[in-house]
Amino acid sequence: MKFYYVYILTNPGKTVLYIGVTNNLRRRLDEHRQNKGKTTFAGKYYCHKLIYYEEFRNINHAIEREKELKGWTRIKKENLIATMNPKWHALNMNFYL
């Protein structure tokens, strides 16, 4: 069964939040890491630390959720992140085991 992920990344200073959707979170995290310092939004702001994610079985639900989260205020996003990861530890290694 295929899974889809809505995820939130931050930069080392935790000043920027990036929200995305993918069907392969490990590959996407590698792409973000490789883009550090490049012209993409995540690359420009060094967003490569995974701090939150949700798993979906339906791509349309994942896309709807991504759009919903992108419309939230920073505070609301921070509260959501705190439900899974209150200290904002990088979760990237969860996808490399």
C-alpha positions in Angstrom: 0.0 0.0 0.0 1.2 3.5 -0.9 1.5 6.2 1.6 1.7 10.0 1.2 3.2 12.4 3.7 2.5 16.0 4.6 5.6 17.3 6.4 7.0 20.4 8.0 10.7 21.3 7.8 12.6 24.0 9.6 16.0 25.6 9.3 18.8 25.3 11.9 17.7 28.6 13.6 14.0 27.4 13.6 12.9 30.7 12.1 11.4 29.3 8.9 8.7 26.6 8.4 8.3 24.8 5.1 5.3 22.6 4.4 5.2 20.0 1.6 3.6 16.8 0.4 5.3 13.7 -1.0 4.9 10.0 -1.7 8.4 9.2 -0.6 9.6 11.2 2.4 13.1 9.7 2.5 13.8 10.7 -1.1 12.2 14.1 -0.5 14.3 14.8 2.6 17.5 13.9 0.6 16.4 16.4 -2.1 15.9 19.1 0.5 19.3 18.4 2.0 21.0 18.5 -1.4 19.2 21.9 -2.2 20.7 23.7 0.9 21.8 27.1 -0.2 20.2 26.8 -3.7 17.4 29.0 -5.2 14.4 26.8 -4.1 12.5 28.2 -1.1 13.6 25.4 1.2 17.1 25.6 -0.2 17.5 29.3 0.2 16.4 29.2 3.8 18.2 25.9 4.6 15.0 24.1 5.5 16.0 20.5 5.8 15.2 19.4 9.4 12.0 17.4 9.6 10.1 18.4 12.7 6.5 17.1 11.9 4.8 14.7 9.5 1.4 13.1 8.9 0.8 9.9 6.9 -2.1 9.5 4.5 -3.3 6.7 2.2 -5.1 9.0 -0.2 -3.2 11.6 -2.1 -6.2 14.0 -2.3 -6.5 14.0 1.5 -2.8 14.7 1.8 -3.0 17.6 -0.7 -6.0 19.0 1.2 -4.2 18.8 4.5 -1.1 20.5 3.0 -3.2 23.4 1.8 -4.9 23.6 5.1 -1.7 23.8 7.1 -0.2 26.4 4.7 -3.2 28.7 5.6 -2.5 28.5 9.3 -0.7 31.1 11.4 2.8 30.4 12.6 1.4 30.0 16.2 -1.1 27.4 15.1 1.6 25.5 13.2 3.9 25.6 16.3 1.1 24.1 18.4 0.6 21.3 15.9 4.3 20.5 15.9 4.4 20.5 19.7 1.8 17.6 19.7 4.3 15.3 18.0 7.7 16.9 18.7 7.6 19.5 21.5 11.4 20.1 21.5 11.5 20.3 17.6 14.1 17.5 17.4 15.1 16.6 13.8 13.1 13.5 12.9 15.0 12.8 9.6 16.7 9.7 11.0 13.2 8.1 11.4 13.3 7.6 7.7 16.8 6.2 7.4 16.6 3.1 9.6 
